[in-house]
Amino acid sequence: MKKSVSFLLVLMLIALVFVACGHKNRVVIGNKSWPYVPFASAHLYTFNQSFTPQSASRPDEQIVVHGQINPNATDKGSLNPADVQTVCSTISQTNAYVQEGLSSCFIPRHGMVFFDSNGAIVANLAICFECEAIKAQPMVQYSKKNAANGVANKAQITKATKDIATIKQIVQQYTPVKD
């Protein structure tokens, strides 16, 4: 009983702090799902848009570099809370083939950056729809690991493909996707 009352008091205190601070964005607090930390908003960015395999340099592989938004990125705006929730739940329940990709290019052209209520970066995703791979920070704690021999079965590949398609569908609502 004491634990229940204490828990309710903590929840009420958190709610009062957000109201007192004038916080208008929906805060998603996750300890069981990615990104495992509280955040207040998420923005979509594009980068590497003109990169080609013939380019003289390597593509940027991260949307956040040394704690800052990649200087070559273009902000495409805030993601709505429902889309953010879908991305986070998709990332949380997918398998590790989403991280490894289903081919080998990894030229991410889209990124999502998650901010706390003070505007600090707390998490990010770099997404390559060409090779169907996502790199996440903090890293995703996949519940389903890949086979020891590295060979995916058909169900794992199908699941990873479906999860990438879900995220792609969301991104396409905000900006064109090159794949």
N, C-alpha and C positions, 0 to 999 in steps of 0.2 A: 504494500500500500504506500509506504514512504517513497519507494522508487517511482511509482506512478505519479504521485504528487510532485516530486522533484522534477520529473521529466516534463510534466505539464508546465511547471513554473519556468523551466528553461525555454520551452517553446514560446511561452508568452513573452518572456524577456527578449528573445530574438525578434519576435513580431513587433514589439514596442520600439526596438532599436531601429528597425527598418522604417517604421512609420515616422519616428522622430527625425530621421535623416532625410525624409522626403523621398525615399527610394520608390521609384515608379516602375522600374523594370522587374520582371519576374525573376527571382533568384532560384536557380536550380541547385539544390544541395545534393551531392552524390557521394556516397562512400561505397556504394555497391556497384555503381555504373560509372563508365567513363564520363567525365575526366577525373572523377574521384575527389574533386575539390569544389567549393562553392564558386559560382560565377553569376554575373548579372546580365551579361549580354555577349553576343557573338557577331562578328563581322565576316563577310566574305571578301576575299581578295583574289585578284588574278596576277600572275607573273609568268615569266618565260613564254609569253604569248608569241613572240617572233622567233623563238629558238627553233633551229632545224638541226638535224644530225650533221649537216655540213658546217655548222657554226664552228668558229675557231676555239671557243671556250666551252667549258662544261656548263650545263644548266644549273641554276640555283636549285638546291634540293630542299631548302627550308623556307617557310614563310616567316619564321621568327629567327633572327640572326643576332646572337649576343644579347638576347633579351629585348630586342627592338624589331618592329615590323621591317621586313626586308625592304630596303630602299628602292628596289625595282618593282615593288608591288603596287597595284592600283586598288583602292578601296571601292568595293561595289555596294557597300552599305550593310546595315544591320539585317540579320536574319530574324524572322519572326519567331516567337517562342515555340510555336508548334513545330516548325521546321527544325529548330535547335533540338527539341526533345526527340524528334524522330532520328536525327543524326546520332545523338548520344546513345539512344537505345539500340540503334543498329550497330554502332561501333562496339557497344558493350556485349552484344550477344553473337557477334560474328565469330568466325574462326581465324586462325593465324595466317591463312592464305591471303587475306586482305592486306596484311602487312608485307608479306613477301611478294605479292603481285602474281599475276597469272602469266606474265611475260617479263622481260628483263630491262625495259628501257628506263623507267622512272625519271620522267621529265615532268614533274608536277607543274600544272598550269593554274591550279586553284588551291586556295588555302582558306582555312577558317581559323580565326583567332578568338579566343574566349577571354573576356575581361571581368575582373571583379568590380564591385560597386565603386571603387576608387579609380578605375581606369587602368589598373595594372594587368598585364598579361599573365594569365594563370594556366592556359593550355592552348594547344594549336594542332591543326591537321594540315599536312601537305598532301595533295591528292593528284594522282596521275590517272586520268581516265583512259589513256592509251594502253597502259600495261595493267590497269585495274589494280592499283596499289595505293595504300594510304600509310603514311608515317605519322604517328601520333606522339605528342608530348603532353602530359606524361604518357609513357608507354602503356598500351592496353594490356590488361591482365587477362589474357584469353583463357577461357575455361576449357576450350577444346584445343589441345596442342596438335601440331602436325605429326604425322607418322615418323617414326625414328629413321626410316629409310628415305624420307623426304618426298615420297610419292603420294600424291593426293588421290583420294578415291573420288568417284564421280559425285557423290553427295556433297563432299566438302567443296569441290570446285563449283558445283551448282549453287550452293549456299553463298560462297564468296562472291560469285558473279551477281547473284540477286541483291546482295547487300550493297555492292558498289553501284548497281543500277538504281537502288533506292536513293542513295546519296546524290547520284548524278541527276536524278529527276528533280530533286530539291534545288541543286545548284542551277539547273537550267531555268528555273523560275526567275533568277536574278541576273544571269549573264549567259551568253552563248558558251557552249562547251566544245572544245576541240578534241576530237578523238580519232 
